[in-house]
Amino acid sequence: MNSKARSIYSYIGIFMMIIGSIIIIPIVTVLFFPEESEQIKYFALPGILTIFIGYILLYFNKEYHNAIKFDRNSLWLIVLIWLMAIVIASFPIALLNNYSFTQAIFESASGLSTTGLSVMDVSVTPKIFLLYRSELQFFGGVGLVLVFVSILSKQNTYAIYAAEGHDDQLSPNLVKSARRIIGIYFIYITIGTIFLAVFGMSIFDAINHSIAAISTGGFSTKVDSIYHYQSLMIEIIIIVLMLLGGTNFLIHHYIITGKFNKVRKHSELKYIIVVILIFVPLFALIVSKFQNMSYVSSFRITLFQFVSAATTTGFSSVPTFAVFSSIFLLMMILLMIIGGGIGSTAGGIKQFRTILILKSIFWYFRDSVSSKRLVYKKTVYKINKREEISDKMINSTYVFVLIYFSFLFLGALIFVGHGYTLEQSLFETASALGTVGLSVGLFTYYSPNIILWMGSILMFIGRLEILIVMISIVNVINKFRK
């Protein structure tokens, strides 16, 4: 066995120890709800076993720990780690006996991908499992690789750190940067928990909803999500948390450090402000007309659901989407497809790619009518600098979008093949692929296995971004062909 392979085993060992620790953490719930002590066995056994196997892999290969340099050819390792995490994290749910392995995988994939679709009946699910689902969204939101990087002391992991969706390095030191991001994450969750508790949630519910909002995950401890509370203040707090979660964490760093000039130039921030200011009032008017409700009520619903869909969180402030007009559902589908900001916990195509596509269309027509002697710079203000856009970047964006829509229509086709309408099928597929979690009721406990496996795959590739998965598959195929 060569040194590179043994180095990979050592890293897998570390990841397994992290995943095992994640499984064990919810046991702390028993300190506050001792009546659930019998649930400990579902977490202790898989958690301890995973940590033990990870320790063995690390112990016998630790001297080769630095033998591999991470680069673009190492992307398959991210895919492997996430697949391992989803499978291992599903064990406590599968051991519960109420759920099949397929359902457990679906729930685990939904949690780690920060989607929020669920086959669990939260009204009867033990609190230890509710906290576990939120914890999966916490670690899935910040990113398993980011958590991994935060405990390392070496610097050659930037390639896989960036590949997981992070371009928000807050300091020259990658480890310090990862720790700062997690620190900001904790601060927001703590503040969110306090405010939600003040305005009527129990401490347990406040913790879970605060985590789910910042991670843009959407798992709720209530069957009817945020609608259960019927509280304007809770909705406002959740909206703020969702917007924070759907924004690049480098922007938060600039806000905290007082660099507001860089914040106001950020293209994605301008995008979400424009969307809210223009389209929320417009669609509130449409909802008011079609649903026969007051404009104030429709504005409240539209604003919440706009932010929930645009940040790919998936919380709901309405009992069901089935009664809403087609134009409202189509608007939600579009927002779920676009998604949140780059370097955030949100999914979807991402706002920056959408901005780039719109600008590239403008550039195309501008260049078509301009003199050939004129050369225009193609730039977009991205996070902390004005970035010059190459034709290669534009082409890769269009390739990503094309592949994204291919998966979207393939998933919808499978739904349609099971008898659902095209509108319902597109909504549910866009929700899974965009890691949103809003649902018209097609993903349920009683869904056929093929539907749940399809949903799990869509959530997985939606979280990692399709190109990473595709490149990893191509790299593995090329290795076997050599």
N, C-alpha and C positions, 0 to 999 in steps of 0.2 A: 504494500500500500504506500503510495507516494505522500510526500509531506503536504501537498495541496489538499488532498482528500482528507487527511487527518486534521488539517486546519479547519476544514468545513465541518467535520464532526464536532470539533471543539465549540464552534459557534452554534451549531444545532443544540449542543448540550446546554449552552447558556440560555438559548431561547426556550428550551424545554423547562429549565428551572424557573424562568420567568412565568411561563404559562401555568406551571404547577402552582406557583405562588398566587397567581390570579385566581385559580380555582379554590384555594384554601381561604383567601381573605374573607369571603362572605360568612364564614363560620362565626365572625365577630357579632353577627346579628343575634346569635343565641344569648349573648350577654344582656340584651335588651328584651328579647322575646324567648325566655327559657322554655316555653311550651313547645318550641320547635327544635329542641335538642336532638330529637330522633332523626332530624334531617341531616345531621352532621356527617353521617356515614356516606351520603351521596357525594360529598365534597372531599372528605379526608382521604378516602382510598385512592381515587384517581389523581388527586393533587399530590399526595406523598409519593405515589408510584412514578408520576411524571418527573418530579424533582429528583428522585433517586436515579432514574434512567439518565436524565440530563447530567447529573453529577458524575456518573460513571463515564459518559462520553467525554466530558470535559477533563476528568482526572487522567484518563489514559491518553489524552491527545493535547494536553495543555502546552507541552513544550513546542508544539507545532502551531500554536495559536496565531502567530504573526506571519505564517508562511504564505498566506494568500493576500493579494491586493485586489480590493473590490473595484470593479469597473463595469462597463456596460454589459460585458459577457457574464457578469455575476447576477443579473437580474432574476435569473431562474431561482436563485436562493430566496429572494423575497417571496416569490410565488409559492415555493415549497414551505417556507415558514408560515405563511398565512393559511395554507391548506392544513398544515399540521395543527395550527392554533384552532381552526374551526372544528376539526375532527376531535381533538383532545378536549376542547371546551364544551363539546356536546355531551361528554360522558355523564356529568351529573344529571342532565336532563333525561338522558336515555335510561339511566339507572332508576329514575323515578317510577318507572313501569307504566305510567299513564300515557307515555309517548313512545312512538316507534323511533328507530334510528334515523329514518328519513325526517321525521318531524323535529328530532333533536338537532340534526344538522341544520335544518332550516332556521330554527330559533337561534342557534349559535352563529350562523352566518349573518343573520339579521342583526344580532347584537354587535359583533365585531366589525361589520361593515357600516355600522351606525344607520341602519335602515329603519327598524322599528316595526316592520311587519311581524305578526305573531300568530302562532297557533295555540297559544296558552290562554286559558280562561283566568284572567287576573283576579277575578272575584273570589276564587277558591285556591289560587296558587299561594303556597307558603311565602312569607315575607323574605326568607333567606334566598329564594329563587328570584324574587322580584329585584332584590338588591344585586344579585349575581348578574342579571340581565343588564342592569344599569352599569355595573362595573365593566362588563364586556364592551358597552358603548363608550365608556370612559377611555379604556385602553385602545379600543379600535379607533376612536376619534383622534387622539394624539398620535396614534400610529405605533404599531408594535416595534418597528425599527427605531423610531425616536426614543422609545423607552429603553431599547437595547443600547442605543448610542449613548444615552445619558449615564450609563453605568460603566462605559468603557473609558480607557485612557489613551487610546490610539486614534490617529487622525485619518486613516485611509478608508473610512466607511462613508465618506461623503457621497459616493456614487449611489449607494443603496438608500442613503438618507434622502437624497434628492428624488430618486426614482419613486419613492413612496408618496410623493406629492408635496414634499417640503422644499421650498426655495426661500424659506424665512429664517436664514441664519442670523441670529441676533448679535453675535459676536464672532471675532476671528476664530475663537476656539469652539469647535463643533460640539464638544461635550457640554461646555458651559451654555451654549446656545440651546441645546436640547433641554437642559435643566431649567432654563429661564422660561421656555415655552410651557413646560409642565407646571412651573410655578405660577405663571399667569393663569393657566387653566384652573388651578386650585383656588386662586383668589376669586375668580369669577364664580366658581361653584359655591364657595363659601358665602359670598355676598348674596348670590341668588337664593341660596337656601334660607338665609336670614329674612330676606324680604318676603319670600313666599310664605314662610312660617308666620310672619307678622300679619299677613293679609288672609290668613285662614287655613292654610294647609297644615297638616300634622308635620312634625319634624321628619318623620320617615318619608312621607310623600314629597316634602320639600326637597330633601336630599336627592331622591330619585328623579324628580322633574327638573331640578337644576342641572344635574349631570346630563340628562337626556337632551335638554335644551342647548347647553354649551357644546355638547358633542354632535349636535344636529342629528340626534338619533331618533327621538320620538317615542321611546317606550314609556308607557304610562302605567301607573298603579291602579288606574280606573278603567273600566270597560269602555266608557264614553269619553276618555281622554280629558282634555281641559274643559270640555262642555259640562262635565260633571260639577264643576265648582260654581258656574254661573257668576263669575266675579270679573268685573272689568279690570280691577287692579292686578289680579293674577294674570290676566291676558296681556296686559301692558308689560309686566315684568318678564313674562315668557317671550314676548316679542323682542324686547331688548336683548335677552340672553340668546335668542336664536340669531339675531343680527350680529352679535359679537362672535358667536360660533361660526357663522358663515363668512367671516372676514379674516383675511390673512393675519396671522399673529404678529407679523412684523409691524403692521399698522397699529396694533395694540401697544407694541413696544414704543413706537413713536409718540403715541398719545400719552403714555405714562411718563416718557422722558421729555415731553413738551415740544416735540418737533412737529408742530401742527402744519407747517408749510408743506412738508412732505405728505402729510395725510390728505390735505385738500386736493393735491394734484393726482392722487391715485385714481386711475381710470375706472376701476371696478366700483369704487365708492361713489363716483359720479353716476355710474350706471344704475346702481340700486336706488339712489335718491331720485333720479329721473323716472324710473319705473314706478316707484311708490307715488310720487307727486302727480304723475299723469294718468297712469292706468288704474290705480286704486279708486279714485273718485269716479272714473268712467265706468268701471265694472260694478261699482257699488250702485250706480244708477240702473244698470242692467239687472242686477240681482233684485233691487227694489221693485222693478217693474214686473219681472217674471215670477218672483216669489211672493208678491203682494205683501210687502212689509215696508216699514218706514225707512227713509233714507239713512237715518242715524243707525238703525239696527243693521241694515245692509252694509254700511260703511265699516262698522265694527267687525262684522263677519269677514268681509272682503279683505280688510287690512290684515287680520290675523292669518287667514288662509293664504294670502299673497306671500307674506313673510315666511310662513311655514313651508310653502312649496318652493319659493325662490332660494331658501337656505337649505332645502332638502331635509328639513327636520321631521315633518310628518305629524305634528300635533294637530288636533282638530278641535274647533270650537263649535262644531255643529254635530247633531246626533247622527246624521247620515248624509252622504253625497248623492244618494239615489234620487232625491227629489229636486236636485238642482238642474237647471237648464243645460242643454248641450254646449252652449257658448261658454258658460262658466267652467264646465269640465274641460273643454278644449283649452281654455286659458290656463287652467291648472296643469294640464299636460305639457304645454309649452314652457311654463315656469320650471316644472320638474326636469324637463330635458335640458334647459339652460343651466340650472343649478346655481351653486354658490361661487365664492372666490377661490382663486388658486392659493395653495398653502393654508387653507382653512380645513375645518372638519367636514365641510359640505361635499356633496357629490355632484353628478351631472356633467355636462360637457364643460362647464365652468364659464364664468362671466367673461374672463379675459379672452377666451377663444371666440366667444360670441362677438365681442367688441372687435377683435381682429378680423373676423369674417366680414362684419359690416364695413369696417374701414377698407378692407381689401376690395370690396365691391365699389366703394367710392373711388379708390385709387385707380381701379381698372377703367372706369368711365372718364375720370379726370385725365389719365394718360391717353385715352383714345381720342379726346378732343383737343389735347394740347399739342404744341409744336414738338417735333421730335428732338429739337435742339434743347428743349427744357428738361432738366433732370430734377425730379422732386425726391426729397428724402421721405422714406416711409418710417414713421416713428409712432410709438405708443408709450405713454407714461405708465410704467409698470413698477408698482410698489415704491421704490426709492430713487428711480432714475428714468430718464427718457431713453427707451431702448429702440435701436434701429432694427427694423424688421426686414429680414432677408426673404427672398422668394422661397428658399428652402423651408423656412419657418411657416410661411403661408401654405405651402403645399402639404407639409406635415399636418397642419391644422385641418385642412380639408380631408386628408386621408383619415384622420381620427374621427371627424364628424361622419364621414361616409360609413366607416366601420361601426360607429355607434348606432347609426340609424339602421344598419343591417341587422344588428342584434335586436334593436327595438322592434322591427317588423317581424323578425323570426319569432320572438317571444309572443308577440300579438297573434301571429298565425297559429301558434300552438293553442292559445286560449280560444281563438275562433273555432279551431278544430274540435274543441270540447263543448261547443254550443253557445259560447258567450258572444255578445254583440261586439262589433269592431271598436266602438267607443269605450266600452268597459275594458276590452282587451288592451287597447293602447294605454288607457289610464293605469291599469295595474302593472303593465310591463314597464312603462315610464317610471313608475314609482319604485319598482325593484331595481331597475338598471341605474336610476339616478340616486339610489340609496335614500329614498324619501320616506316611505312608510305610510303615506296616505292610501286608503283602500276603498274600493266600492264593494268589497266583500267577496273577492274571488280567491284570495289566499286565506284558507280557514283550516281548522283541525280536520275537516272532512274532505279536503281537497285531494285529488288523486296524487299518487306519488310522483308521477311525471311532472305535474304542475309544481309541486314543492321542490323537486330537484332542479327544474328550470329556474325557479325563483332563487334558489340558493346560488346557482351558477351566475345569474344576472347580478345579484347583489355582490358576489365576490369580485367579478371583473369590473363592476361599477366602482367599487371601493379602490381597487388597485389601478384603475384606468386601463382601458382595453389594450393600448399599445404595449404596455409592460408585459401583459400576459401573452400577447401575440409574439413579441420579440423573444420572450423566454421560450416559447414553444419552438420557434424557428431555431434558436441556439441549441436546444436539446436535440432537435432533429439533425442539425448539421454535425453535432458531435457523434451521433450514431452512424452517420453516413461516412465519416472519415475512417 
